[in-house]
């Protein structure tokens, strides 16, 4: 398929800038792949109606850290945004980062940060046009350094949100799933944000089983795809872990003919990176740059929950791979007409293989 097939006009007023007051209050649409049925104007809590005892949900338990910092450049006092991507070396305090405006930053420049106390970082490498390697000059135990570094940061909300409203104190809580555990993400696995403690308790009472995998979500899903031929697009690599416990829960559900539901496209990408030729989930520890776009046959899950995403986004393409391009496009057009919200804080989409 071609990039241009995923274009559509998204009105600004339908891009969600804030989450709903209660996590599970968003609207829900259901797409049925085989029957081509569309159900709309549902509440996310209705999701329980589509699952039974011994079905399995797979959640991504990555934890977002406050990755967006603001510093000043030595001598000029120019304001510089530093977006932490990942820690490269804990002992040497080396971090892979993005900087804006990139044209002002060179190797050897020093950046100054100050909140509870001063912190200095030195640019030691240029990795891409925007990317840099920083060495933070802070002599203390690593745990203390991380605490200090994160105290300087704010929630790494997508640019389409932060450009339209300032960050606030609630963002770090709102932009985190309630089951987040393993730190390492610089953007939230957005679909998981819809799950409240109350809803998960109701799922548990119904006998639905939970499996947790980890994929540390990076910025690759927000990078503009610059090629019309989707086979030529390369996704950024993300670190992921699939435990033996998760495999046991998921494979038991699949072997017994129950639904296996991936919560979010990051979860789908991780499980499709770790599924065997026998259709069973395998233990995995490593990195994946899997890009799922049509035509693609899923090897593991038979249900997928997503959001309504921006035009030409990899997340939308993964949804189209699961439920079919024509049905997804029809669902998106109905969502636009019926006032559904789009983006990380937007409304939800349940896709079923029936």
Phi and psi in degrees as GROMACS dihedral restraints (atoms count N, CA, C in turn):
[ dihedral_restraints ]
;  ai    aj    ak    al  type     phi  dphi    fc
    3     4     5     6     1  -108.4    20    10
    4     5     6     7     1   151.9    20    10
    6     7     8     9     1   -56.3    20    10
    7     8     9    10     1   -42.3    20    10
    9    10    11    12     1   -62.6    20    10
   10    11    12    13     1   -19.2    20    10
   12    13    14    15     1   -71.7    20    10
   13    14    15    16     1   -11.7    20    10
   15    16    17    18     1  -107.2    20    10
   16    17    18    19     1    18.3    20    10
   18    19    20    21     1   -85.7    20    10
   19    20    21    22     1   141.0    20    10
   21    22    23    24     1  -160.6    20    10
   22    23    24    25     1   160.5    20    10
   24    25    26    27     1   -87.8    20    10
   25    26    27    28     1   118.2    20    10
   27    28    29    30     1  -108.8    20    10
   28    29    30    31     1   109.2    20    10
   30    31    32    33     1   -62.5    20    10
   31    32    33    34     1   140.6    20    10
   33    34    35    36     1   -58.8    20    10
   34    35    36    37     1   -33.7    20    10
   36    37    38    39     1   -70.6    20    10
   37    38    39    40     1   -10.8    20    10
   39    40    41    42     1  -100.3    20    10
   40    41    42    43     1     9.0    20    10
   42    43    44    45     1   -95.1    20    10
   43    44    45    46     1   117.8    20    10
   45    46    47    48     1   -73.7    20    10
   46    47    48    49     1   124.7    20    10
   48    49    50    51     1  -100.9    20    10
   49    50    51    52     1   -15.3    20    10
   51    52    53    54     1  -134.0    20    10
   52    53    54    55     1   152.6    20    10
   54    55    56    57     1   -76.6    20    10
   55    56    57    58     1   163.3    20    10
   57    58    59    60     1   -65.1    20    10
   58    59    60    61     1   160.7    20    10
   60    61    62    63     1   -58.9    20    10
   61    62    63    64     1   -44.5    20    10
   63    64    65    66     1  -107.9    20    10
   64    65    66    67     1   138.2    20    10
   66    67    68    69     1   -54.9    20    10
   67    68    69    70     1   -40.1    20    10
   69    70    71    72     1   -94.6    20    10
   70    71    72    73     1    22.0    20    10
   72    73    74    75     1   -91.2    20    10
   73    74    75    76     1    -5.2    20    10
   75    76    77    78     1   -69.3    20    10
   76    77    78    79     1   166.8    20    10
   78    79    80    81     1   -78.5    20    10
   79    80    81    82     1   158.5    20    10
   81    82    83    84     1  -134.3    20    10
   82    83    84    85     1   137.3    20    10
   84    85    86    87     1  -118.8    20    10
   85    86    87    88     1   144.4    20    10
   87    88    89    90     1  -120.7    20    10
   88    89    90    91     1   128.0    20    10
   90    91    92    93     1  -112.9    20    10
   91    92    93    94     1   129.8    20    10
   93    94    95    96     1  -106.5    20    10
   94    95    96    97     1   113.0    20    10
   96    97    98    99     1   -61.5    20    10
   97    98    99   100     1   -49.5    20    10
   99   100   101   102     1   -76.8    20    10
  100   101   102   103     1   -43.5    20    10
  102   103   104   105     1   -83.5    20    10
  103   104   105   106     1   -11.5    20    10
  105   106   107   108     1    64.5    20    10
  106   107   108   109     1    19.9    20    10
  108   109   110   111     1   -79.4    20    10
  109   110   111   112     1   148.7    20    10
  111   112   113   114     1  -126.5    20    10
  112   113   114   115     1   126.4    20    10
  114   115   116   117     1  -114.2    20    10
  115   116   117   118     1   127.6    20    10
  117   118   119   120     1  -129.3    20    10
  118   119   120   121     1   177.6    20    10
  120   121   122   123     1    60.7    20    10
  121   122   123   124     1    38.2    20    10
  123   124   125   126     1  -102.7    20    10
  124   125   126   127     1   165.5    20    10
  126   127   128   129     1   -98.4    20    10
  127   128   129   130     1   147.7    20    10
  129   130   131   132     1   -58.6    20    10
  130   131   132   133     1   -29.6    20    10
  132   133   134   135     1   -64.0    20    10
  133   134   135   136     1   -20.3    20    10
  135   136   137   138     1   -66.6    20    10
  136   137   138   139     1    -8.8    20    10
  138   139   140   141     1   -59.8    20    10
  139   140   141   142     1   -28.0    20    10
  141   142   143   144     1   -61.3    20    10
  142   143   144   145     1   -26.0    20    10
  144   145   146   147     1   -68.2    20    10
  145   146   147   148     1   -14.8    20    10
  147   148   149   150     1  -103.6    20    10
  148   149   150   151     1     4.0    20    10
  150   151   152   153     1  -133.2    20    10
  151   152   153   154     1   153.3    20    10
  153   154   155   156     1  -126.3    20    10
  154   155   156   157     1   175.7    20    10
  156   157   158   159     1   -55.9    20    10
  157   158   159   160     1   137.5    20    10
  159   160   161   162     1    76.1    20    10
  160   161   162   163     1     2.0    20    10
  162   163   164   165     1   -67.9    20    10
  163   164   165   166     1   160.5    20    10
  165   166   167   168     1  -125.4    20    10
  166   167   168   169     1   133.6    20    10
  168   169   170   171     1  -106.5    20    10
  169   170   171   172     1   135.4    20    10
  171   172   173   174     1  -108.5    20    10
  172   173   174   175     1   120.3    20    10
  174   175   176   177     1  -110.6    20    10
  175   176   177   178     1   148.3    20    10
  177   178   179   180     1   -96.0    20    10
  178   179   180   181     1   111.4    20    10
  180   181   182   183     1   -94.4    20    10
  181   182   183   184     1    24.0    20    10
  183   184   185   186     1   -62.1    20    10
  184   185   186   187     1   151.1    20    10
  186   187   188   189     1  -116.6    20    10
  187   188   189   190     1   128.0    20    10
  189   190   191   192     1   -77.9    20    10
  190   191   192   193     1   138.1    20    10
  192   193   194   195     1  -111.4    20    10
  193   194   195   196     1   159.0    20    10
  195   196   197   198     1   -73.0    20    10
  196   197   198   199     1    88.6    20    10
  198   199   200   201     1   -89.8    20    10
  199   200   201   202     1   -12.9    20    10
  201   202   203   204     1   -98.8    20    10
  202   203   204   205     1   117.9    20    10
  204   205   206   207     1  -119.2    20    10
  205   206   207   208     1   157.8    20    10
  207   208   209   210     1  -127.2    20    10
  208   209   210   211     1   126.7    20    10
  210   211   212   213     1  -129.9    20    10
  211   212   213   214     1  -178.6    20    10
  213   214   215   216     1  -125.0    20    10
  214   215   216   217     1   145.3    20    10
  216   217   218   219     1   -82.6    20    10
  217   218   219   220     1   140.9    20    10
  219   220   221   222     1   -57.7    20    10
  220   221   222   223     1   147.5    20    10
  222   223   224   225     1    72.3    20    10
  223   224   225   226     1   -49.2    20    10
  225   226   227   228     1   -90.1    20    10
  226   227   228   229     1   -19.9    20    10
  228   229   230   231     1    60.6    20    10
  229   230   231   232     1    21.0    20    10
  231   232   233   234     1   -64.8    20    10
  232   233   234   235     1   137.5    20    10
  234   235   236   237     1   -78.2    20    10
  235   236   237   238     1   127.4    20    10
  237   238   239   240     1  -123.9    20    10
  238   239   240   241     1   128.5    20    10
  240   241   242   243     1   -87.1    20    10
  241   242   243   244     1   129.3    20    10
  243   244   245   246     1  -117.8    20    10
  244   245   246   247     1   121.2    20    10
  246   247   248   249     1  -110.2    20    10
  247   248   249   250     1   111.1    20    10
  249   250   251   252     1   -70.8    20    10
  250   251   252   253     1   130.4    20    10
  252   253   254   255     1  -101.5    20    10
  253   254   255   256     1   -55.1    20    10
  255   256   257   258     1  -162.1    20    10
  256   257   258   259     1   153.0    20    10
  258   259   260   261     1   -79.0    20    10
  259   260   261   262     1   126.7    20    10
  261   262   263   264     1   -92.9    20    10
  262   263   264   265     1   -37.7    20    10
  264   265   266   267     1  -151.6    20    10
  265   266   267   268     1   112.8    20    10
  267   268   269   270     1   -67.0    20    10
  268   269   270   271     1   -40.6    20    10
  270   271   272   273     1   -66.0    20    10
  271   272   273   274     1   -39.2    20    10
  273   274   275   276     1   -93.0    20    10
  274   275   276   277     1     0.3    20    10
  276   277   278   279     1    61.0    20    10
  277   278   279   280     1    39.1    20    10
  279   280   281   282     1   -93.6    20    10
  280   281   282   283     1   133.1    20    10
  282   283   284   285     1  -131.7    20    10
  283   284   285   286     1   140.1    20    10
  285   286   287   288     1   -85.4    20    10
  286   287   288   289     1   125.5    20    10
  288   289   290   291     1  -138.7    20    10
  289   290   291   292     1   163.4    20    10
  291   292   293   294     1  -108.4    20    10
  292   293   294   295     1   145.5    20    10
  294   295   296   297     1  -128.3    20    10
  295   296   297   298     1   144.7    20    10
  297   298   299   300     1  -139.1    20    10
  298   299   300   301     1   132.0    20    10
  300   301   302   303     1   -77.0    20    10
  301   302   303   304     1   129.7    20    10
  303   304   305   306     1   -66.4    20    10
  304   305   306   307     1   -30.9    20    10
  306   307   308   309     1   -64.2    20    10
  307   308   309   310     1   -18.3    20    10
  309   310   311   312     1   -90.0    20    10
  310   311   312   313     1    -5.5    20    10
  312   313   314   315     1  -113.0    20    10
  313   314   315   316     1   127.0    20    10
  315   316   317   318     1  -126.6    20    10
  316   317   318   319     1   162.6    20    10
  318   319   320   321     1   -58.0    20    10
  319   320   321   322     1   133.8    20    10
  321   322   323   324     1    97.7    20    10
  322   323   324   325     1   -19.0    20    10
  324   325   326   327     1   -64.7    20    10
  325   326   327   328     1   148.1    20    10
  327   328   329   330     1  -111.7    20    10
  328   329   330   331     1   140.3    20    10
  330   331   332   333     1  -117.3    20    10
  331   332   333   334     1   140.0    20    10
  333   334   335   336     1  -114.9    20    10
  334   335   336   337     1   133.4    20    10
  336   337   338   339     1  -125.5    20    10
  337   338   339   340     1   143.7    20    10
  339   340   341   342     1  -152.5    20    10
  340   341   342   343     1   127.5    20    10
  342   343   344   345     1  -138.1    20    10
  343   344   345   346     1   -81.3    20    10
  345   346   347   348     1   -86.6    20    10
  346   347   348   349     1   -14.7    20    10
  348   349   350   351     1  -175.7    20    10
  349   350   351   352     1   165.3    20    10
  351   352   353   354     1   -73.9    20    10
  352   353   354   355     1   145.6    20    10
  354   355   356   357     1  -141.7    20    10
  355   356   357   358     1   138.4    20    10
  357   358   359   360     1  -121.3    20    10
  358   359   360   361     1   140.7    20    10
  360   361   362   363     1  -128.3    20    10
  361   362   363   364     1   142.9    20    10
  363   364   365   366     1  -115.0    20    10
  364   365   366   367     1   133.9    20    10
  366   367   368   369     1   -78.9    20    10
  367   368   369   370     1   120.2    20    10
  369   370   371   372     1  -115.5    20    10
  370   371   372   373     1    -7.4    20    10
  372   373   374   375     1  -160.3    20    10
  373   374   375   376     1   147.9    20    10
  375   376   377   378     1  -108.7    20    10
  376   377   378   379     1   118.4    20    10
  378   379   380   381     1   -99.4    20    10
  379   380   381   382     1   -34.2    20    10
  381   382   383   384     1  -143.1    20    10
  382   383   384   385     1  -171.4    20    10
  384   385   386   387     1   -63.6    20    10
  385   386   387   388     1   -32.7    20    10
  387   388   389   390     1  -110.9    20    10
  388   389   390   391     1   -21.3    20    10
  390   391   392   393     1   -81.6    20    10
  391   392   393   394     1   149.7    20    10
  393   394   395   396     1  -144.9    20    10
  394   395   396   397     1   161.2    20    10
  396   397   398   399     1  -109.8    20    10
  397   398   399   400     1   125.7    20    10
  399   400   401   402     1  -109.5    20    10
  400   401   402   403     1   142.8    20    10
  402   403   404   405     1  -109.7    20    10
  403   404   405   406     1   117.4    20    10
  405   406   407   408     1   -83.9    20    10
  406   407   408   409     1   127.1    20    10
  408   409   410   411     1   -95.1    20    10
  409   410   411   412     1    84.3    20    10
  411   412   413   414     1  -146.3    20    10
  412   413   414   415     1   110.7    20    10
  414   415   416   417     1   -95.7    20    10
  415   416   417   418     1    99.7    20    10
  417   418   419   420     1  -167.6    20    10
  418   419   420   421     1   171.6    20    10
  420   421   422   423     1   -57.3    20    10
  421   422   423   424     1   149.4    20    10
  423   424   425   426     1   -59.3    20    10
  424   425   426   427     1   -41.5    20    10
  426   427   428   429     1   -60.6    20    10
  427   428   429   430     1   -40.6    20    10
  429   430   431   432     1   -66.6    20    10
  430   431   432   433     1   -40.6    20    10
  432   433   434   435     1   -60.9    20    10
  433   434   435   436     1   -47.4    20    10
  435   436   437   438     1   -62.3    20    10
  436   437   438   439     1   -41.4    20    10
  438   439   440   441     1   -62.2    20    10
  439   440   441   442     1   -41.9    20    10
  441   442   443   444     1   -66.5    20    10
  442   443   444   445     1   -44.0    20    10
  444   445   446   447     1   -62.0    20    10
  445   446   447   448     1   -46.5    20    10
  447   448   449   450     1   -70.5    20    10
  448   449   450   451     1   -24.8    20    10
  450   451   452   453     1   -67.4    20    10
  451   452   453   454     1   -20.9    20    10
  453   454   455   456     1   -82.8    20    10
  454   455   456   457     1   -17.0    20    10
  456   457   458   459     1   -95.0    20    10
  457   458   459   460     1   171.9    20    10
  459   460   461   462     1  -132.1    20    10
  460   461   462   463     1   170.4    20    10
  462   463   464   465     1   -58.1    20    10
  463   464   465   466     1   134.8    20    10
  465   466   467   468     1   -82.2    20    10
  466   467   468   469     1    61.1    20    10
  468   469   470   471     1   -63.0    20    10
  469   470   471   472     1   150.2    20    10
  471   472   473   474     1   -58.1    20    10
  472   473   474   475     1   153.1    20    10
  474   475   476   477     1   -59.4    20    10
  475   476   477   478     1   -34.5    20    10
  477   478   479   480     1   -66.3    20    10
  478   479   480   481     1   -19.3    20    10
  480   481   482   483     1   -89.4    20    10
  481   482   483   484     1   -50.5    20    10
  483   484   485   486     1   -67.0    20    10
  484   485   486   487     1   -23.1    20    10
  486   487   488   489     1   -76.8    20    10
  487   488   489   490     1   -12.8    20    10
  489   490   491   492     1  -114.4    20    10
  490   491   492   493     1   -10.7    20    10
  492   493   494   495     1  -159.2    20    10
  493   494   495   496     1   149.2    20    10
  495   496   497   498     1   -71.5    20    10
  496   497   498   499     1   155.3    20    10
  498   499   500   501     1   -66.9    20    10
  499   500   501   502     1   153.9    20    10
  501   502   503   504     1  -136.7    20    10
  502   503   504   505     1   174.3    20    10
  504   505   506   507     1   -66.8    20    10
  505   506   507   508     1   -25.1    20    10
  507   508   509   510     1   -81.3    20    10
  508   509   510   511     1   -14.0    20    10
  510   511   512   513     1   -59.4    20    10
  511   512   513   514     1   -41.2    20    10
  513   514   515   516     1   -66.1    20    10
  514   515   516   517     1   -33.2    20    10
  516   517   518   519     1   -76.0    20    10
  517   518   519   520     1   -44.5    20    10
  519   520   521   522     1   -67.1    20    10
  520   521   522   523     1   -30.2    20    10
  522   523   524   525     1   -94.0    20    10
  523   524   525   526     1    31.2    20    10
  525   526   527   528     1  -138.6    20    10
  526   527   528   529     1   132.8    20    10
  528   529   530   531     1   -69.1    20    10
  529   530   531   532     1   156.4    20    10
  531   532   533   534     1   -71.7    20    10
  532   533   534   535     1   -16.4    20    10
  534   535   536   537     1  -107.3    20    10
  535   536   537   538     1    13.2    20    10
  537   538   539   540     1   -57.9    20    10
  538   539   540   541     1   135.5    20    10
  540   541   542   543     1  -137.4    20    10
  541   542   543   544     1   -47.8    20    10
  543   544   545   546     1  -103.2    20    10
  544   545   546   547     1   109.5    20    10
  546   547   548   549     1   -66.3    20    10
  547   548   549   550     1   137.8    20    10
  549   550   551   552     1   160.4    20    10
  550   551   552   553     1    -5.2    20    10
  552   553   554   555     1   -92.7    20    10
  553   554   555   556     1   146.1    20    10
  555   556   557   558     1  -111.9    20    10
  556   557   558   559     1     7.2    20    10
  558   559   560   561     1  -153.0    20    10
  559   560   561   562     1   152.6    20    10
  561   562   563   564     1   -78.3    20    10
  562   563   564   565     1   147.7    20    10
  564   565   566   567     1   -72.6    20    10
  565   566   567   568     1    91.7    20    10
  567   568   569   570     1   -59.4    20    10
  568   569   570   571     1   -38.5    20    10
  570   571   572   573     1   -61.7    20    10
  571   572   573   574     1   -32.9    20    10
  573   574   575   576     1   -65.6    20    10
  574   575   576   577     1   -17.6    20    10
  576   577   578   579     1   -65.7    20    10
  577   578   579   580     1   -19.3    20    10
  579   580   581   582     1   -75.6    20    10
  580   581   582   583     1   -14.8    20    10
  582   583   584   585     1   -88.1    20    10
  583   584   585   586     1   119.8    20    10
  585   586   587   588     1   -96.8    20    10
  586   587   588   589     1   165.4    20    10
  588   589   590   591     1   -62.4    20    10
  589   590   591   592     1   -37.9    20    10
  591   592   593   594     1   -64.9    20    10
  592   593   594   595     1   -43.8    20    10
  594   595   596   597     1   -65.1    20    10
  595   596   597   598     1   -42.4    20    10
  597   598   599   600     1   -67.6    20    10
  598   599   600   601     1   -31.4    20    10
  600   601   602   603     1   -66.8    20    10
  601   602   603   604     1   -41.1    20    10
  603   604   605   606     1   -63.5    20    10
  604   605   606   607     1   -38.3    20    10
  606   607   608   609     1   -63.6    20    10
  607   608   609   610     1   -42.7    20    10
  609   610   611   612     1   -62.4    20    10
  610   611   612   613     1   -43.0    20    10
  612   613   614   615     1   -62.7    20    10
  613   614   615   616     1   -35.1    20    10
  615   616   617   618     1   -72.9    20    10
  616   617   618   619     1   -12.9    20    10
  618   619   620   621     1    95.3    20    10
  619   620   621   622     1    15.0    20    10
  621   622   623   624     1   -78.3    20    10
  622   623   624   625     1   136.7    20    10
  624   625   626   627     1   -97.4    20    10
  625   626   627   628     1   146.8    20    10
  627   628   629   630     1  -112.7    20    10
  628   629   630   631     1   130.7    20    10
  630   631   632   633     1  -119.5    20    10
  631   632   633   634     1   137.8    20    10
  633   634   635   636     1  -117.7    20    10
  634   635   636   637     1   124.9    20    10
  636   637   638   639     1  -118.3    20    10
  637   638   639   640     1   171.0    20    10
  639   640   641   642     1  -127.6    20    10
  640   641   642   643     1   124.5    20    10
  642   643   644   645     1  -132.8    20    10
  643   644   645   646     1   117.7    20    10
  645   646   647   648     1   -78.3    20    10
  646   647   648   649     1   101.0    20    10
  648   649   650   651     1   -64.8    20    10
  649   650   651   652     1   126.5    20    10
  651   652   653   654     1  -103.9    20    10
  652   653   654   655     1  -163.6    20    10
  654   655   656   657     1   -91.7    20    10
  655   656   657   658     1     2.4    20    10
  657   658   659   660     1   -58.1    20    10
  658   659   660   661     1   -32.1    20    10
  660   661   662   663     1   -72.8    20    10
  661   662   663   664     1   -12.7    20    10
  663   664   665   666     1  -104.0    20    10
  664   665   666   667     1    -4.3    20    10
  666   667   668   669     1   -71.4    20    10
  667   668   669   670     1   135.1    20    10
  669   670   671   672     1   -65.6    20    10
  670   671   672   673     1   133.4    20    10
  672   673   674   675     1   -81.1    20    10
  673   674   675   676     1   122.8    20    10
  675   676   677   678     1  -108.0    20    10
  676   677   678   679     1    10.2    20    10
  678   679   680   681     1  -123.7    20    10
  679   680   681   682     1   138.9    20    10
  681   682   683   684     1   -71.3    20    10
  682   683   684   685     1   -35.5    20    10
  684   685   686   687     1   -84.5    20    10
  685   686   687   688     1   109.6    20    10
  687   688   689   690     1   -65.1    20    10
  688   689   690   691     1   -22.0    20    10
  690   691   692   693     1   -66.6    20    10
  691   692   693   694     1   -16.2    20    10
  693   694   695   696     1   -95.5    20    10
  694   695   696   697     1    -3.8    20    10
  696   697   698   699     1   -81.4    20    10
  697   698   699   700     1   136.5    20    10
  699   700   701   702     1  -114.6    20    10
  700   701   702   703     1   123.1    20    10
  702   703   704   705     1   -79.9    20    10
  703   704   705   706     1   149.8    20    10
  705   706   707   708     1   -70.8    20    10
  706   707   708   709     1   148.3    20    10
  708   709   710   711     1   -77.2    20    10
  709   710   711   712     1   144.3    20    10
  711   712   713   714     1  -130.2    20    10
  712   713   714   715     1   142.0    20    10
  714   715   716   717     1   -79.7    20    10
  715   716   717   718     1   140.8    20    10
  717   718   719   720     1  -146.6    20    10
  718   719   720   721     1   156.4    20    10
  720   721   722   723     1  -141.5    20    10
  721   722   723   724     1   131.5    20    10
  723   724   725   726     1  -126.1    20    10
  724   725   726   727     1   118.8    20    10
  726   727   728   729     1   -87.9    20    10
  727   728   729   730     1   164.5    20    10
  729   730   731   732     1   -63.3    20    10
  730   731   732   733     1   -36.0    20    10
  732   733   734   735     1   -63.1    20    10
  733   734   735   736     1   -44.2    20    10
  735   736   737   738     1   -62.1    20    10
  736   737   738   739     1   -41.9    20    10
  738   739   740   741     1   -60.3    20    10
  739   740   741   742     1   -42.6    20    10
  741   742   743   744     1   -62.8    20    10
  742   743   744   745     1   -44.0    20    10
  744   745   746   747     1   -65.7    20    10
  745   746   747   748     1   -47.0    20    10
  747   748   749   750     1   -68.2    20    10
  748   749   750   751     1   -47.0    20    10
  750   751   752   753     1   -67.0    20    10
  751   752   753   754     1   -32.7    20    10
  753   754   755   756     1   -64.1    20    10
  754   755   756   757     1   -42.5    20    10
  756   757   758   759     1   -64.7    20    10
  757   758   759   760     1   -42.4    20    10
  759   760   761   762     1   -68.6    20    10
  760   761   762   763     1   -42.6    20    10
  762   763   764   765     1   -64.1    20    10
  763   764   765   766     1   -28.9    20    10
  765   766   767   768     1   -93.5    20    10
  766   767   768   769     1     6.9    20    10
  768   769   770   771     1    81.4    20    10
  769   770   771   772     1    16.7    20    10
  771   772   773   774     1   -91.8    20    10
  772   773   774   775     1   166.6    20    10
  774   775   776   777     1   -70.0    20    10
  775   776   777   778     1   141.3    20    10
  777   778   779   780     1  -119.0    20    10
  778   779   780   781     1   114.3    20    10
  780   781   782   783     1  -112.5    20    10
  781   782   783   784     1   123.0    20    10
  783   784   785   786     1   -87.6    20    10
  784   785   786   787     1   127.4    20    10
  786   787   788   789     1   -92.2    20    10
  787   788   789   790     1    97.2    20    10
  789   790   791   792     1    97.1    20    10
  790   791   792   793     1   153.8    20    10
  792   793   794   795     1   -71.8    20    10
  793   794   795   796     1   -25.3    20    10
  795   796   797   798     1   -66.1    20    10
  796   797   798   799     1   -39.1    20    10
  798   799   800   801     1   -65.9    20    10
  799   800   801   802     1   -41.8    20    10
  801   802   803   804     1   -62.4    20    10
  802   803   804   805     1   -41.7    20    10
  804   805   806   807     1   -65.4    20    10
  805   806   807   808     1   -38.5    20    10
  807   808   809   810     1   -67.6    20    10
  808   809   810   811     1   -47.6    20    10
  810   811   812   813     1   -68.2    20    10
  811   812   813   814     1   -33.9    20    10
  813   814   815   816     1   -71.0    20    10
  814   815   816   817     1   -19.4    20    10
  816   817   818   819     1   -80.8    20    10
  817   818   819   820     1   -16.1    20    10
  819   820   821   822     1  -121.1    20    10
  820   821   822   823     1     9.3    20    10
  822   823   824   825     1   -87.0    20    10
  823   824   825   826     1   141.3    20    10
  825   826   827   828     1   -87.7    20    10
  826   827   828   829     1   174.1    20    10
  828   829   830   831     1   -66.7    20    10
  829   830   831   832     1   -16.6    20    10
  831   832   833   834     1   -87.5    20    10
  832   833   834   835     1     3.3    20    10
  834   835   836   837     1    79.6    20    10
  835   836   837   838     1    10.9    20    10
  837   838   839   840     1  -104.6    20    10
  838   839   840   841     1   148.5    20    10
  840   841   842   843     1   -76.1    20    10
  841   842   843   844     1   136.6    20    10
  843   844   845   846     1  -114.9    20    10
  844   845   846   847     1   151.7    20    10
  846   847   848   849     1   -59.6    20    10
  847   848   849   850     1   144.2    20    10
  849   850   851   852     1  -153.9    20    10
  850   851   852   853     1   140.0    20    10
  852   853   854   855     1  -145.0    20    10
  853   854   855   856     1   116.3    20    10
  855   856   857   858     1   165.7    20    10
  856   857   858   859     1  -142.9    20    10
  858   859   860   861     1  -128.8    20    10
  859   860   861   862     1   151.6    20    10
  861   862   863   864     1  -137.0    20    10
  862   863   864   865     1   141.7    20    10
  864   865   866   867     1  -124.3    20    10
  865   866   867   868     1    29.5    20    10
  867   868   869   870     1   -62.6    20    10
  868   869   870   871     1   129.4    20    10
  870   871   872   873     1  -116.8    20    10
  871   872   873   874     1   114.1    20    10
  873   874   875   876     1  -102.8    20    10
  874   875   876   877     1   116.1    20    10
  876   877   878   879     1  -144.3    20    10
  877   878   879   880     1   158.1    20    10
  879   880   881   882     1   -67.9    20    10
  880   881   882   883     1   149.5    20    10
  882   883   884   885     1   -81.7    20    10
  883   884   885   886     1   140.5    20    10
  885   886   887   888     1  -152.4    20    10
  886   887   888   889     1   137.7    20    10
  888   889   890   891     1  -108.4    20    10
  889   890   891   892     1   116.6    20    10
  891   892   893   894     1   -68.2    20    10
  892   893   894   895     1   138.4    20    10
  894   895   896   897     1   -96.7    20    10
  895   896   897   898     1   -15.7    20    10
  897   898   899   900     1  -120.9    20    10
  898   899   900   901     1   -68.3    20    10
  900   901   902   903     1   -79.4    20    10
  901   902   903   904     1   153.0    20    10
  903   904   905   906     1  -121.4    20    10
  904   905   906   907     1    15.7    20    10
  906   907   908   909     1  -152.2    20    10
  907   908   909   910     1   144.2    20    10
  909   910   911   912     1  -143.6    20    10
  910   911   912   913     1   132.3    20    10
  912   913   914   915     1  -108.3    20    10
  913   914   915   916     1   131.2    20    10
  915   916   917   918     1  -136.5    20    10
  916   917   918   919     1  -171.4    20    10
  918   919   920   921     1  -112.3    20    10
  919   920   921   922     1  -179.3    20    10
  921   922   923   924     1   -94.2    20    10
  922   923   924   925     1   119.8    20    10
  924   925   926   927     1  -108.7    20    10
  925   926   927   928     1   172.9    20    10
  927   928   929   930     1   -69.4    20    10
  928   929   930   931     1   158.2    20    10
  930   931   932   933     1   -57.6    20    10
  931   932   933   934     1   144.1    20    10
  933   934   935   936     1    62.7    20    10
  934   935   936   937     1    22.1    20    10
  936   937   938   939     1   -90.1    20    10
  937   938   939   940     1   145.8    20    10
  939   940   941   942     1   -58.0    20    10
  940   941   942   943     1   -30.6    20    10
  942   943   944   945     1   -65.2    20    10
  943   944   945   946     1   -41.7    20    10
  945   946   947   948     1   -62.6    20    10
  946   947   948   949     1   -37.5    20    10
  948   949   950   951     1   -67.1    20    10
  949   950   951   952     1   -36.5    20    10
  951   952   953   954     1   -65.4    20    10
  952   953   954   955     1   -40.7    20    10
  954   955   956   957     1   -61.8    20    10
  955   956   957   958     1   -43.1    20    10
  957   958   959   960     1   -62.5    20    10
  958   959   960   961     1   -32.2    20    10
  960   961   962   963     1   -65.3    20    10
  961   962   963   964     1   -34.5    20    10
  963   964   965   966     1   -80.4    20    10
  964   965   966   967     1   -48.1    20    10
  966   967   968   969     1  -103.1    20    10
  967   968   969   970     1    -9.2    20    10
  969   970   971   972     1   100.5    20    10
  970   971   972   973     1   136.9    20    10
  972   973   974   975     1   -60.5    20    10
  973   974   975   976     1   -48.4    20    10
  975   976   977   978     1   -62.6    20    10
  976   977   978   979     1   -43.3    20    10
  978   979   980   981     1   -68.1    20    10
  979   980   981   982     1   -40.9    20    10
  981   982   983   984     1   -63.5    20    10
  982   983   984   985     1   -44.5    20    10
  984   985   986   987     1   -61.8    20    10
  985   986   987   988     1   -40.1    20    10
  987   988   989   990     1   -63.6    20    10
  988   989   990   991     1   -40.9    20    10
  990   991   992   993     1   -63.3    20    10
  991   992   993   994     1   -42.5    20    10
  993   994   995   996     1   -63.6    20    10
  994   995   996   997     1   -40.9    20    10
  996   997   998   999     1   -64.7    20    10
  997   998   999  1000     1   -38.6    20    10
  999  1000  1001  1002     1   -66.8    20    10
 1000  1001  1002  1003     1   -39.6    20    10
 1002  1003  1004  1005     1   -61.3    20    10
 1003  1004  1005  1006     1   -40.8    20    10
 1005  1006  1007  1008     1   -63.1    20    10
 1006  1007  1008  1009     1   -42.6    20    10
 1008  1009  1010  1011     1   -68.5    20    10
 1009  1010  1011  1012     1   -36.2    20    10
 1011  1012  1013  1014     1   -94.5    20    10
 1012  1013  1014  1015     1     7.5    20    10
 1014  1015  1016  1017     1    80.0    20    10
 1015  1016  1017  1018     1    22.7    20    10
 1017  1018  1019  1020     1   -64.5    20    10
 1018  1019  1020  1021     1   152.3    20    10
 1020  1021  1022  1023     1   -95.2    20    10
 1021  1022  1023  1024     1   145.6    20    10
 1023  1024  1025  1026     1  -113.7    20    10
 1024  1025  1026  1027     1   158.2    20    10
 1026  1027  1028  1029     1   101.9    20    10
 1027  1028  1029  1030     1  -172.8    20    10
 1029  1030  1031  1032     1   -57.9    20    10
 1030  1031  1032  1033     1   -37.8    20    10
 1032  1033  1034  1035     1   -95.9    20    10
 1033  1034  1035  1036     1    12.5    20    10
 1035  1036  1037  1038     1   -83.2    20    10
 1036  1037  1038  1039     1  -168.9    20    10
 1038  1039  1040  1041     1   -81.7    20    10
 1039  1040  1041  1042     1   170.8    20    10
 1041  1042  1043  1044     1  -109.5    20    10
 1042  1043  1044  1045     1   156.7    20    10
 1044  1045  1046  1047     1  -133.6    20    10
 1045  1046  1047  1048     1   118.3    20    10
 1047  1048  1049  1050     1  -101.0    20    10
 1048  1049  1050  1051     1   126.3    20    10
 1050  1051  1052  1053     1  -115.9    20    10
 1051  1052  1053  1054     1   124.2    20    10
 1053  1054  1055  1056     1  -119.0    20    10
 1054  1055  1056  1057     1   144.8    20    10
 1056  1057  1058  1059     1   -90.8    20    10
 1057  1058  1059  1060     1    59.7    20    10
